[in-house]
Amino acid sequence: MKTRARTLVLALVALVALSGIASAAANAAVWKFNGTELTTTETAVGAAISSKLTIPGATTECEHFLYNMKIKNSSGSGKGEITELPLYECHTGSEICTVKSIAAEKLPWPTHLTTVSGKDYIVIEDVDVNIDYSGELCSLGRVKVSGSAGGVINNEEETATFNKTTLEATGTSLKVGSSSVEWTGVFPTEPFEKHREERLEG
């Protein structure tokens, strides 16, 4: 009986410890400004330093990849939605397939913060990007990129970085049909309203 009681106590202690770790992770995944938790709503804006979508047959890069995101904290978690995502001057770098048009559809896209292995990530859900390719020898035509994408947050540089590693870490993926799409991009984050010129942290 003593052995069973001791085992039960140790199990309860371990459970409490794990609960504390989970709680700390959840507390870390909130929006903050200069270290202070956001208590209202805010708008974050930015333009990609670099961003490329690689689908089978073409890699598409946009010279101007902008975003507008509304953020808030709710139930101990950072949340938000991307309300605008204009894409300009997009090209493939190939004469075979050129970009006739590209557009983010079905906005807003919901977002949330999550913590994985001690790092904070932003996850974008319900991604929907339609691309029309043209060219006599181009076999792509119109494609739809859909799914979700997770990017790691760097508070020091105030950026979110998306790549194969960050998508795998967050269990997210982008696809065209059944084919995987690779997205690489670095996005600065800048508050635009009440917290302008303050450091935005995930």
Secondary structure, 3 states (H helix, E strand, C coil): CHHHHHHHHHHHHHHHHHHHHHHHHHHHCCCEECCEECCCEEEEEEECCEEEEEECCEEEEEEEEEEEEEEEEECCEEEEEEEECCEEEEECCCCCCEEEEEEECCCCEEEEEEEECCEEEEEEEEEEEEEEEECCCCCCCEEEEEEEEEEEEECCCCEEEECHHHHHHCCCCEEECCEEEEEEEEEECEECCCCCCCCEEC
